Amino acid sequence: MVILESIAFGLVAMFCWGISDFLGAVGSKKIGVFKTLFWGWAGGLMLLLLASFTQGSFLLPTFSTLFLIVIFGFLEVIGVFSYFKAFSINKASIAAAVSAIYPVITVFIGIALFAEVISLKQGMSIGLMI
């Protein structure tokens, strides 16, 4: 059951990201990268705030966790800005294909920092992504 739930959420993410990438490409070409990011994330923030307050208690993280989250936020903004900038310069299909390899970075960080071990099947999947 857990696997089916994971697949279902993965499919929702896939469709949402695919559609949002398309809309981000259109917006970046029409109104510019910064305005597209601002208005897109303003809408997302409203949804996130609504969801956060309907989930019960809203605990503040520790300072060290908050520090990591802020770094995540900076990297996320830089990454999405770069992604949309690529859309505004060239075809969305090229930018999307190049940036889709990002999980390889996540895997290498997991190996280097957390001593994660990759199975043969996972290694073959990574090889196919590259």
VOTOR-570718 format. One record per residue (C-alpha): x, y, z; residue in one letter. Coordinates in steps of 0.2 Angstrom, whole numbers, padded with zeros to 4 digits, always signed. Each point is the difference from the previous one (the first is absolute). Example, Ala and Ser with C-alpha at 12.3 -4.5 7.8 and 13.67 -1.06 7.14 Angstrom:
! residues 2
+0062-0022+0039a;+0006+0017-0003s;
END
This chain:
! residues 130
+0000+0000+0000m;+0014+0012+0004v;+0008-0003-0017i;-0017+0004-0009l;-0001+0016+0011e;+0017+0005-0005s;-0003-0003-0019i;-0016+0010+0002a;+0008+0015+0008f;+0014-0002-0013g;-0012+0001-0014l;-0008+0015+0007v;+0017+0009+0002a;+0004-0005-0018m;-0016+0008-0007f;+0001+0015+0011c;+0019+0003-0005w;-0003-0003-0018g;-0015+0012-0001i;+0009+0013+0011s;+0016-0001-0011d;-0011+0003-0015f;-0009+0015+0008l;+0017+0007+0006g;+0007-0001-0017a;-0015+0010-0007v;+0001+0013+0014g;+0018+0002-0001s;-0001+0004-0019k;-0015+0012+0003k;+0003+0009+0016i;+0018-0004+0004g;+0008-0012+0012v;+0000+0010+0016f;-0019+0004-0001k;-0004-0018-0005t;+0009-0006+0016l;-0007+0014+0011f;-0018-0003-0005w;+0001-0019-0001g;+0008-0001+0017w;-0012+0012+0008a;-0014-0011-0006g;+0009-0015+0007g;+0003+0008+0016l;-0018+0004+0003m;-0004-0019-0003l;+0014-0005+0012l;-0006+0012+0013l;-0017-0007-0001l;+0006-0018+0001a;+0011+0004+0014s;-0013+0008+0011f;-0013-0014-0003t;+0013-0014+0005q;-0002+0004+0019g;+0015+0006+0009s;+0014+0010-0009f;+0016-0003+0009l;+0015+0011-0003l;+0016-0010-0004p;+0016+0001+0010t;+0013+0012-0006f;+0011-0012-0008s;-0015-0007-0010t;-0006+0017-0004l;+0018+0004-0007f;-0001-0015-0011l;-0017+0005-0006i;+0005+0018-0004v;+0015-0007-0010i;-0012-0012-0009f;-0011+0015-0004g;+0014+0010-0008f;+0006-0014-0010l;-0018-0004-0006e;-0003+0018-0005v;+0017+0001-0010i;-0004-0017-0008g;-0018+0005-0005v;+0006+0017-0006f;+0014-0008-0011s;-0013-0013-0006y;-0012+0013-0006f;+0014+0011-0007k;+0005-0015-0011a;-0019-0001-0005f;+0000+0018-0005s;+0016-0002-0010i;-0003-0016-0009n;-0012-0014-0003k;-0008-0007+0016a;+0004-0018-0006s;+0018+0003+0001i;+0001+0009+0017a;-0012-0014+0007a;+0010-0014-0006a;+0017+0007+0006v;-0007+0004+0018s;-0009-0016+0001a;+0017-0008+0005i;+0000+0008+0017y;-0003-0016+0009p;+0017-0006-0004v;+0007+0015+0011i;-0012-0006+0014t;+0007-0018-0001v;+0018+0006+0000f;-0003+0011+0015i;-0009-0015+0009g;+0015-0011-0003i;+0013+0013+0005a;-0008+0007+0015l;-0011-0014+0007f;+0010-0016-0006a;-0015-0006-0010e;+0003-0016-0010v;-0007-0002-0017i;-0007-0016-0006s;+0004-0007-0017l;-0017+0004-0006k;+0001+0018+0006q;+0017+0002-0008g;-0007-0006-0016m;-0014+0013+0001s;+0012+0014+0004i;+0010-0005-0015g;-0015+0001-0011l;-0004+0017+0006m;+0018+0006-0004i;
END
